[in-house]
Amino acid sequence: MFIVFYGYAQMNFEGKFIYGNEWLVPTQEYYKFNIGTDGIYKITLDDLRKADLPIQNITLDKIRLYHLGQEVEIRTSTNGLMRKDDFIEFFAVRNRGELDAPLFKKASFVFNEDYSIYSDTSAYFITWNATPSTFRYQEIQNDLTNPIPKDNYFIREITTSFKEVIIKRSFGYGHSQKLPDFDEGQGYGTDYFVERAWDLMLENVYKNDIDANINVAITGYGEDASAHKAAFYLNNNLLKTDPFSGYKVRKMR
């Protein structure tokens, strides 16, 4: 006896139900390369030749760069054909949790958005077509003849993410039983603890009535009915308590 089922595979990515390949144009060629660290990258003529990209026939104004299905901005040393010292420059990021999020039933179930469960490596794609791309960084002349007043301060965001252990909801003796679905709180974090302290390394703090905010994400450990009470202190002063149970993601400010 044969049983046939029809299946459909789509994901809800940033509010849209997609297959993930909608951005591809079937008639175009794409050259894939991987990025494992955030930073500014430069692609040279030799790099493209080694990748067998027919760069001798392509002007750089036609070059496009894609990441997560979206075109990203680049800077090129010329709009014409690439010569020996020419380059393509861009800012690229490692893989985080964007592509993990559709695997969870609810967006609030995602614990650590900064680390993917599967890989730190993200994929970028170079392609080109007959139309010049508008995704270019605009270079602005540094005119200091009439400078604007200096800023007294700027607001900086510092993120501290942890990748000590992989967390997964479990139950039974020794927490040895795990389910195949993507549970609330699944992902990378610290090892389990009862009490733990971190130093906030804040330098050159502006003290004129600009409030700082601290955002914290935690998840519990134990059976679903296990009771937790999280207490947050700053310089030994109690700021907030949060009672909850089981493997829940709690995000507080």
C-alpha positions in Angstrom: 0.0 0.0 0.0 1.3 3.4 -0.9 0.2 6.6 0.8 0.9 9.9 -1.0 0.9 13.2 0.8 1.2 16.7 -0.7 3.4 19.0 1.2 4.2 22.7 0.9 7.3 24.4 2.4 7.1 28.1 3.2 8.5 30.2 6.0 7.2 33.3 7.6 10.2 35.6 7.3 9.8 39.2 8.5 6.0 39.0 8.2 6.0 37.5 4.6 5.3 33.9 3.7 8.1 33.0 1.2 10.0 30.0 -0.1 13.3 31.8 0.2 14.4 31.9 -3.5 12.1 34.6 -4.7 14.9 37.1 -5.1 16.7 34.9 -7.6 16.5 35.8 -11.3 16.7 32.5 -13.3 18.6 34.0 -16.2 21.4 35.5 -14.1 24.5 33.9 -12.7 25.3 34.1 -9.0 28.7 33.7 -7.3 28.5 32.7 -3.7 31.0 33.4 -0.9 30.9 33.0 2.8 31.4 35.5 5.7 32.1 34.4 9.3 33.0 37.8 11.0 31.4 41.2 10.9 33.6 43.7 9.1 34.5 45.7 6.0 35.6 43.5 3.1 37.3 44.3 -0.2 37.1 42.1 -3.3 39.9 42.6 -5.9 40.2 41.8 -9.6 42.3 38.7 -8.7 39.6 37.5 -6.3 37.0 37.6 -9.1 39.3 36.0 -11.6 40.0 33.1 -9.3 36.2 32.6 -8.9 35.9 32.4 -12.7 33.6 35.4 -12.8 33.8 36.9 -16.3 34.7 40.3 -14.9 36.5 41.4 -18.1 33.1 41.9 -19.7 31.3 43.5 -16.7 31.4 47.2 -15.7 31.3 47.7 -11.9 28.2 49.8 -12.0 26.2 46.6 -13.0 27.6 44.6 -10.1 25.1 43.7 -7.3 25.6 42.1 -3.9 22.9 40.1 -2.1 22.5 38.9 1.5 19.3 37.2 2.9 17.5 37.8 -0.3 18.1 41.6 -0.2 20.5 43.7 -2.2 23.1 45.5 0.0 25.1 48.6 -0.7 28.6 48.5 -1.9 31.4 50.9 -2.9 33.3 50.5 -6.1 36.5 52.2 -7.1 35.2 52.8 -10.6 31.9 52.5 -12.6 33.7 51.1 -15.6 35.7 47.9 -16.3 37.8 46.7 -13.5 41.6 47.3 -13.7 44.4 45.9 -11.6 44.0 48.2 -8.6 40.2 48.5 -8.6 38.0 46.9 -6.0 34.5 46.3 -4.6 34.1 47.2 -0.9 31.2 46.5 1.5 30.2 45.9 5.1 29.2 42.3 5.8 27.9 40.4 8.8 28.2 36.9 10.1 25.1 34.7 10.4 22.8 35.4 13.3 19.3 34.2 14.2 17.3 35.6 11.3 16.9 32.4 9.5 16.3 30.4 12.7 13.3 32.5 13.7 10.8 31.0 11.2 11.5 27.6 12.7 9.8 28.6 16.0 6.1 28.7 16.5 6.2 32.3 17.9 8.8 35.0 17.5 8.8 35.4 21.3 10.2 31.9 21.7 13.6 32.9 20.3 16.0 33.2 23.1 19.3 34.4 21.6 18.9 36.4 18.4 22.6 37.0 18.1 23.7 33.4 17.5 22.3 30.9 15.0 21.7 27.4 16.3 23.3 26.0 13.1 26.2 28.2 11.8 28.0 31.5 12.3 28.7 31.6 8.5 26.5 33.7 6.3 26.2 33.5 2.5 26.7 36.5 0.1 26.0 36.5 -3.6 27.5 38.6 -6.4 25.6 39.0 -9.6 25.0 41.5 -12.4 22.6 42.5 -15.1 22.2 45.1 -17.8 20.9 47.9 -15.5 23.2 49.9 -13.2 22.6 49.3 -9.5 21.5 52.1 -7.2 22.7 50.3 -4.1 25.9 52.4 -3.7 27.4 54.2 -0.8 27.3 58.0 -1.4 30.6 59.7 -0.8 30.2 63.2 0.7 33.0 65.8 0.6 34.2 66.8 4.1 33.6 70.5 3.9 34.9 72.2 7.1 34.4 75.8 6.0 31.2 76.2 8.1 31.1 73.2 10.5 28.1 72.3 12.5 28.4 72.5 16.4 30.0 69.5 18.0 27.8 66.9 19.7 28.0 66.7 23.5 27.3 63.0 23.5 26.2 60.0 21.4 24.2 56.9 22.4 26.1 53.6 22.1 24.5 50.2 22.2 26.6 47.4 23.6 25.5 43.8 23.2 26.9 40.9 25.3 25.8 37.5 24.0 26.7 34.2 25.4 27.5 30.9 23.7 28.6 28.7 26.6 26.0 25.9 26.1 23.1 25.1 23.8 19.8 25.2 25.6 16.9 22.8 24.8 13.7 22.1 26.7 13.9 18.6 28.2 12.1 16.4 30.7 12.4 13.0 32.4 15.2 11.5 34.4 18.4 13.5 34.0 16.5 15.7 31.5 17.4 13.1 28.8 14.1 13.3 26.8 13.9 16.1 24.2 11.3 16.8 21.6 12.1 17.5 17.9 10.3 20.8 17.6 11.9 24.2 18.2 11.0 25.0 21.8 10.7 28.3 23.6 14.1 29.2 24.9 16.1 26.9 22.6 19.4 28.4 21.5 22.8 29.5 22.9 23.3 31.1 26.3 25.2 30.8 29.5 25.5 27.6 31.5 22.8 27.1 34.1 23.3 29.1 37.3 21.6 30.2 40.6 23.5 33.4 40.9 25.9 35.2 38.6 27.4 38.6 38.2 28.8 40.6 35.2 30.8 43.7 35.1 29.4 46.5 33.0 32.4 48.2 31.4 31.0 51.7 30.7 33.6 54.2 29.7 33.3 58.0 29.3 29.7 58.1 30.5 27.8 61.3 29.8 26.2 62.3 33.1 23.8 65.1 32.2 20.4 63.5 32.6 20.6 61.0 29.8 19.2 57.7 31.1 20.9 54.4 30.2 18.8 51.3 29.5 19.7 47.7 30.3 17.8 44.9 28.4 18.1 41.3 29.6 17.0 38.0 28.2 16.8 34.9 30.4 15.3 31.5 30.2 14.5 29.0 32.9 15.7 25.4 33.5 13.7 22.4 34.8 10.4 20.7 34.3 7.5 22.8 32.8 6.1 23.4 36.3 9.4 24.4 37.9 9.1 27.7 39.6 11.7 30.5 39.1 12.1 33.9 40.5 14.7 36.1 38.7 16.0 39.0 40.7 18.2 41.7 39.0 20.6 43.9 40.9 22.8 46.8 39.9 25.6 47.8 42.4 23.8 45.6 45.0 20.5 47.5 44.5 17.5 45.4 43.6 16.0 46.7 40.4 13.4 44.1 39.4 12.0 40.7 40.2 10.3 38.4 37.7 8.6 35.1 38.8 7.9 32.5 36.0 7.9 28.8 35.5 9.6 26.2 33.3 11.4 26.9 30.0 10.2 30.4 29.3 11.9 33.3 27.6 11.8 36.4 29.6 12.9 39.7 28.2 13.1 42.7 30.6 14.2 46.3 30.6 
